[in-house]
């Protein structure tokens, strides 16, 4: 193995690094998830759990949580962190549109605009049907969306980059802007990496979100067998947009 290959093999997983840098430090919605899950007596399912930002926060408060994410490397980091801290949490790699877990949950969460990453109404309804099948009678789905392009993405000056140093490597993620592109809301970040030797590399990362209104979510939820149960707001922060959390219930 060459020196470059040995160096690469010892570096942390890149998807975990960027997820932690760009999402892991966000706390603006945590108080709402804590509030919504407090009355629920059963376990909690976190869709798009990543490395465990929401699920592990709830588990630290004694709640039994399970996470689902399409990226197995993020799930592996989630499970390692839960095990190291002795938390009542575990994760599974799977698709939010088609998953089967051997457990029912009192509440299913979908933070960080997960539902807007899905490509079509059919995919969103499939996700909601899957969530409903995993709900206990009377259980709830709570999902976060942005409605349109928030002003803070287009009018406010860009925030400072999110940065982290790991084993001599410097990672920086700079939010750029958001705009319409072929009917999508495209959120852009400039990812830059500086090696211990000072070599710089950069990559433009783009996340396409499907435009979605609360009314559309509620109409699609009815097709999936869920009933609208209100909505809550998450205020924007200096580095993250605000969102609307749509609440949906399964009948008893």
Helices and strands as residue ranges (DSSP letters): H 3-10, H 14-19, I 20-24, H 30-38, E 44-47, H 53-59, E 65-69, H 72-85, E 89-93, E 105-110, G 114-117, H 121-133, E 135-145, H 151-154, E 162-166, E 169-181, E 184-194, E 200-210, H 214-223, E 227-234, E 243-249
